[in-house]
């Protein structure tokens, strides 16, 4: 049943819940657009020598999870920095 404000009035819900529902307000969509969710980080290209075993490890795992192995290594370095930056 609708009340005078055009909202549905709930009668079968417990009073406290019905009161909360009846006094609620519609909030406009506040979520960002999908293209705003892509966070571009500034990157720096580096050349490093890594052990063959380490690179093979990341290449195998990257195939398993379908991500580039360089991104996996980058993520690992970022997590290391984040962990010790807080310390």
PEBELVEN-V806935 format. One record per backbone hydrogen bond with DSSP energy under -0.5 kcal/mol. NH is the residue of the N-H (numbers start at 1). CO is the residue of the C=O. If there is no record, write none. Layout:
NH;CO, NH;CO
This chain:
3;7, 6;3, 9;1, 10;8, 11;9, 18;14, 19;15, 20;16, 21;17, 22;18, 23;19, 24;21, 36;33, 37;34, 38;35, 39;37, 40;38, 41;39, 50;48, 55;51, 56;52, 57;53, 58;54, 59;55, 60;56, 61;57, 62;58, 63;59, 64;60, 65;61, 66;62, 67;62, 72;68, 73;69, 74;70, 75;71, 76;72, 77;73, 78;74, 79;75, 80;76, 81;77, 82;78, 83;79, 84;80, 85;81, 86;82, 87;83
